Amino acid sequence: MCLVLAVTCGFRFEVRPGDEVVELEADHRTVHVCLDCLVLLTVHRRIHHMKVEEVIVEMAERRPLVAFA
């Protein structure tokens, strides 16, 4: 039996296996981001010259919305 750690991506709020997620830190805040979203952030940063540190802080503060039926 193999146990797999699951982590929620802080960008898309998708649950991903732990080996597909990286931890980003900025301003004493931490957020987990899947590798796909990390690529998106990196490309977006280069094209739009944005500060990823600000995005990390923003992601660390928001929470996923929960929909109730």
Secondary structure, 3 states (H helix, E strand, C coil): CCCCCEEECCCCCCEEEHHHEEEEEECCEEEEEEHHHHHHHHHHHHHHCCCHHHHHHHHHHCCCCCCCC
